[in-house]
Amino acid sequence: ALPISARRKYTGDNKRQKWEYQCAVCKGWRNRKQVEVDHIEPCGSLKSFDDLPGFAERLFCEPDKLRVLCDTCHALRTEATKKSA
């Protein structure tokens, strides 16, 4: 589920669209198909079995540890996280 604090009622011409969501990085407003839920603290990767407990703990977190990012900002963050790992 997307954090409600990043959501507002859509007021445009598309009668099928009910909500729009604000990217936490660029602050742009997008429809649901153009945003992703991002873990503020990356879950990491599963390179070995020993990584599983920490990965699962970070994956299943409280909503305050999540944010909405547009597809572009999420792709840039994912790439940056891969490079720093």
C-alpha positions, 0 to 999 in steps of 0.5 A: 500500500502507498503511504496516505500522506503522499496521496491527494484526490485527483482533479483532472479530466480522467474520470477513472483516476481517483488519486495521485501520488507525490514523489518524495524526491522530485515532488512531482505528482503522478498516477498510481502506475507511475510510482513505486513504494521505496524502502528508505533503508534499502533491503539489501541483496541476498548473496548468501543464506546468512543475508536472509534474516536482515533482508526480511527484517528490512523488507517487512517494515512499518509504513514510516520506513517507506516512501513514494518515488516516481518511476524515474527517481526510483530507478536512479535510487536503485542504480545508486544503491547497486553501485554502493553495495 
